[in-house]
Amino acid sequence: MWWKIIKSLITLFIIAAVSGWGAWYYTVKRLEQPINLSTARLLTIQAGQSAGKVLADLHGQGIIQDPRFFKVYLKVAPEQANFKAGTYELLPQMSGLALLSLLHSGKEKLFAIQLVEGLRWQDWQRQLAEHPQLVRDAASQQTIEQLAADLPGQTLEGWLLPDTYYFPEATPMQTIVIHAYDKMREFIDANWPLRSLELAFDTPYEALILASIIEKETGLASERPRIAAVFNNRLRLNMRLQTDPTVIYGLGDAFDGDIKRKDLRAPNPYNTYLNKGLPPTPIAMPSKLAILAALNPDSSDELYFVAKGDGSHVFSQDLEQHNQAVRQYQLKK
């Protein structure tokens, strides 16, 4: 009799095990099927939102067909039910298992902003403020203003490294600004000790100022060290830099796109046709290449250059050569 009872229990156990394995196999096979999406979609999980609530919302949107299979899976693998708050990108053909793995991983969708060399801080500030995934509030603005106040020149001009920056949704604007500033400081600190011993300036900030002018004057990357040499030579000889981009920067919104003779005579701290030495601040955000050129200019005696109209320049050692180049390429005589 006892043997019959034991055989019955064993049989029931086997049936239950087979049934359980079959149910689990069927659950996994269902979750291996693609979710119901034809195009990519963003999903935002709020802090404290339960896995059950997220699954119910996805079901309500028609993205998953039957949340019961997801719930069964999460009961067997409860660690997967710890969904991380954030914004995620759901993709067509993503399986239910991949969906659960993504929400548990915390790998949020990253957005990008490309901050381009040669633009001014006010251009970057506008671009940052208009990015829909960045948050600009009073606290963020105050932090940015305080950072600028603590810098030479009391401006962020020239202090942020041009690059493409990636970030999750709802990132404070100050986060990008501080990151770009830290990257610039890191780059400057690493390369300042490697500078040429023949520079006509003494501080990293002056290197940024000169690099910003080089950035605005250079159409070809290969010419940056040569243009840097011209400016370094003029500084060493106490000659005025006489560079149009500084005048344009000084004019600000008054510049109408066409620099005139009267602009070159207008007194302001950035007019290098009137003032000797470097302007008081950078005039744009310089690239790494422009900074390296400012720190290690070519060795030359050239004091002038004139644009040829194709992005390149003609370089001259004396005024007579320069005037000839101006007549040929600027005045077309």
C-alpha positions in Angstrom: 0.0 0.0 0.0 2.8 2.4 0.9 4.5 1.6 -2.3 1.4 2.6 -4.3 1.2 5.9 -2.4 4.8 6.6 -3.1 4.4 5.7 -6.8 1.4 8.1 -7.0 3.3 10.9 -5.3 6.2 10.4 -7.7 3.8 10.4 -10.6 2.2 13.6 -9.4 5.6 15.2 -8.9 6.7 14.3 -12.4 3.4 15.6 -13.9 3.8 18.9 -11.9 7.4 19.2 -13.0 6.6 18.6 -16.6 3.7 20.9 -16.5 5.8 23.6 -14.8 8.6 23.2 -17.2 6.1 23.3 -20.1 4.5 26.5 -18.7 7.9 28.1 -18.2 9.0 27.1 -21.7 5.9 28.5 -23.2 6.3 31.8 -21.2 9.9 32.2 -22.4 8.9 31.4 -26.0 6.2 34.1 -25.8 8.7 36.6 -24.5 11.1 35.9 -27.3 8.5 37.3 -29.7 8.9 41.0 -30.8 7.0 43.6 -29.0 4.3 45.5 -31.0 6.2 48.5 -32.4 6.6 49.7 -36.0 8.9 52.7 -35.1 11.2 53.5 -32.2 9.5 55.0 -29.2 10.7 56.6 -25.9 9.5 55.2 -22.6 10.1 57.2 -19.4 10.0 55.4 -16.1 9.5 57.6 -13.1 11.3 57.0 -9.8 9.3 54.6 -7.6 7.2 53.3 -10.5 6.6 49.6 -10.1 7.3 47.0 -12.7 3.6 46.0 -12.7 2.6 49.6 -13.4 5.1 49.9 -16.2 3.8 46.7 -17.8 0.2 47.8 -17.4 1.1 51.1 -19.2 2.9 49.2 -22.0 -0.1 46.9 -22.4 -2.5 49.9 -22.5 -0.4 51.4 -25.3 -0.6 48.2 -27.2 3.2 47.7 -27.0 2.9 44.3 -25.3 0.0 42.0 -25.9 -0.3 40.1 -22.6 1.4 41.3 -19.5 0.7 38.0 -17.7 3.7 36.3 -19.3 6.0 39.2 -18.2 4.7 38.9 -14.6 5.2 35.1 -14.6 8.7 35.6 -15.8 9.5 38.3 -13.2 8.2 36.0 -10.4 10.7 33.4 -11.4 13.4 36.0 -12.0 12.5 38.7 -9.4 15.8 40.6 -9.7 14.7 41.6 -13.3 11.7 43.4 -11.8 13.9 46.2 -10.5 13.2 48.7 -13.3 15.5 51.7 -13.2 14.0 55.2 -13.5 15.0 56.9 -16.8 14.1 57.3 -20.4 14.6 54.3 -22.7 14.4 53.8 -26.4 12.1 50.9 -27.4 12.9 49.6 -30.9 10.9 47.6 -33.4 11.7 43.9 -33.4 12.9 44.1 -29.8 11.8 41.0 -27.9 9.9 41.0 -24.6 13.0 39.5 -22.9 15.2 42.3 -24.4 12.7 44.8 -23.2 12.9 43.5 -19.6 16.7 43.4 -19.8 16.8 47.0 -21.0 14.5 48.4 -18.3 16.5 46.5 -15.6 19.9 47.6 -17.0 19.3 51.4 -16.6 20.9 52.0 -20.0 19.0 55.1 -20.8 18.6 56.7 -24.3 21.4 59.2 -24.7 20.8 62.4 -26.6 23.6 64.5 -28.2 24.5 68.1 -28.7 27.4 69.2 -31.0 29.2 72.3 -29.8 31.2 73.5 -32.7 34.6 75.3 -32.6 34.7 78.9 -33.7 31.3 79.9 -32.3 30.9 82.3 -29.4 29.6 81.5 -25.9 26.4 83.3 -26.6 25.9 81.0 -29.7 26.5 77.9 -27.6 24.3 79.2 -24.8 21.4 79.6 -27.2 21.9 76.2 -28.6 22.0 74.6 -25.2 18.9 76.5 -24.1 16.9 75.4 -27.1 17.8 71.7 -26.8 14.5 69.9 -25.8 16.2 67.3 -23.6 18.2 69.8 -21.6 16.8 71.6 -18.6 17.5 75.3 -18.1 16.2 76.7 -14.8 17.2 79.4 -12.4 19.5 77.1 -10.4 21.3 76.0 -13.6 21.7 79.5 -14.8 23.0 80.6 -11.4 25.7 77.8 -11.4 26.8 78.8 -14.9 27.0 82.5 -14.0 29.0 81.7 -10.9 31.4 79.5 -12.9 32.0 82.4 -15.4 32.4 84.9 -12.5 35.3 82.9 -11.1 37.2 82.8 -14.4 39.7 85.3 -15.9 37.7 87.8 -17.9 34.6 86.7 -16.0 33.2 84.9 -19.1 33.0 81.4 -20.4 34.2 82.6 -23.8 37.0 80.2 -24.9 36.8 78.0 -21.8 34.6 75.2 -23.1 36.0 72.5 -25.3 34.2 72.0 -28.7 32.9 68.4 -28.9 29.8 66.3 -29.2 28.3 65.7 -25.8 25.9 62.8 -24.9 23.5 62.9 -22.0 20.2 61.4 -20.8 16.9 63.2 -21.0 16.2 66.0 -18.5 19.9 66.7 -17.9 20.5 70.2 -16.4 22.2 72.6 -18.9 24.9 73.3 -16.3 26.0 69.6 -16.5 27.1 70.0 -20.1 28.7 73.4 -19.5 30.7 72.1 -16.5 31.8 68.9 -18.4 32.9 71.0 -21.4 34.8 73.3 -19.0 36.5 70.4 -17.2 37.6 68.9 -20.6 39.1 72.2 -21.6 41.0 72.6 -18.4 42.2 69.0 -18.6 43.4 69.6 -22.2 45.1 72.9 -21.4 46.7 71.6 -18.2 48.1 68.6 -20.1 49.5 70.7 -23.0 50.7 73.9 -21.4 53.9 72.2 -20.0 54.7 71.0 -23.6 54.5 74.5 -25.1 57.3 76.2 -27.1 59.9 78.2 -25.2 59.6 81.0 -27.8 56.0 82.2 -27.0 55.3 85.9 -26.7 52.8 85.3 -23.9 53.0 83.9 -20.4 49.7 82.3 -19.3 47.3 79.5 -20.4 44.5 82.0 -20.6 46.5 84.1 -23.1 47.0 80.8 -25.1 43.2 80.4 -25.2 42.8 84.0 -26.4 45.3 83.6 -29.2 43.9 80.1 -30.1 40.4 81.7 -30.5 41.8 84.2 -33.0 43.7 81.4 -34.8 40.4 79.5 -35.0 38.5 82.4 -36.6 41.3 83.2 -39.0 42.0 79.7 -40.3 40.2 77.9 -43.0 42.7 75.1 -43.4 43.8 73.1 -40.4 47.3 72.7 -41.8 47.8 76.4 -41.7 47.0 76.9 -38.0 50.7 76.6 -36.8 51.8 79.0 -39.5 49.2 81.6 -38.7 50.0 81.1 -35.0 53.7 82.0 -35.9 52.6 85.2 -37.6 50.7 86.3 -34.5 53.4 85.2 -32.1 56.0 87.1 -34.1 53.9 90.3 -34.1 53.3 90.0 -30.3 57.0 89.6 -29.8 57.8 92.7 -31.8 55.0 94.7 -30.1 53.1 95.0 -33.4 49.4 95.3 -33.5 47.7 92.0 -34.5 45.4 93.8 -36.9 43.0 90.9 -37.2 39.4 91.4 -38.4 37.7 88.7 -36.2 38.6 90.6 -33.0 37.0 93.8 -34.4 33.9 91.9 -35.4 33.7 90.3 -31.9 34.0 93.8 -30.4 31.1 95.1 -32.5 28.8 92.4 -31.2 25.3 92.7 -32.6 26.2 95.9 -34.3 28.1 93.9 -36.9 26.0 93.7 -40.1 28.1 91.0 -41.9 30.4 93.5 -43.7 33.4 94.9 -41.9 34.0 98.6 -42.9 36.9 101.0 -42.6 35.0 102.9 -39.9 34.8 99.7 -37.9 38.5 99.4 -37.9 38.7 102.9 -36.5 36.1 102.3 -33.8 37.7 102.3 -30.4 36.9 99.2 -28.2 39.0 96.8 -26.2 38.8 94.2 -29.0 40.0 96.4 -31.9 43.5 95.0 -32.6 44.0 97.6 -35.3 44.1 100.3 -32.6 45.3 98.3 -29.5 48.5 96.4 -29.1 48.7 92.9 -27.6 45.9 90.4 -27.2 42.3 91.3 -26.7 41.0 91.0 -23.1 39.2 87.7 -23.6 38.9 84.9 -26.2 36.6 85.7 -29.1 35.3 82.2 -29.8 35.6 78.6 -28.6 38.9 77.3 -29.9 39.5 73.7 -31.0 42.2 71.4 -29.8 44.1 72.0 -33.0 44.0 75.8 -32.6 45.2 75.5 -29.0 48.1 73.3 -30.0 49.0 75.7 -32.7 49.0 78.6 -30.3 51.2 76.6 -27.9 53.6 75.4 -30.6 53.7 77.8 -33.6 55.9 77.2 -36.6 59.3 78.7 -36.6 59.3 81.5 -39.1 59.9 85.3 -39.7 56.5 85.8 -41.3 54.5 88.8 -40.1 51.6 89.0 -42.6 49.1 86.8 -44.3 46.2 87.5 -46.7 43.3 85.2 -47.7 43.4 83.9 -51.2 39.7 83.3 -51.3 39.8 79.5 -51.3 40.4 79.0 -47.6 44.2 79.3 -47.8 46.5 82.2 -47.3 49.6 83.9 -48.7 52.2 84.6 -46.1 54.8 87.4 -46.2 57.8 88.4 -44.2 57.6 92.2 -45.0 55.0 94.8 -45.8 56.0 95.1 -49.5 55.4 91.4 -50.1 52.1 91.6 -48.2 50.8 94.6 -50.1 51.6 92.8 -53.4 49.6 89.8 -52.1 46.7 92.1 -51.1 46.6 93.6 -54.6 46.7 90.2 -56.2 44.1 88.4 -54.0 42.0 91.1 -52.4 42.0 94.0 -54.8 42.4 91.8 -57.9 44.9 94.1 -59.4 
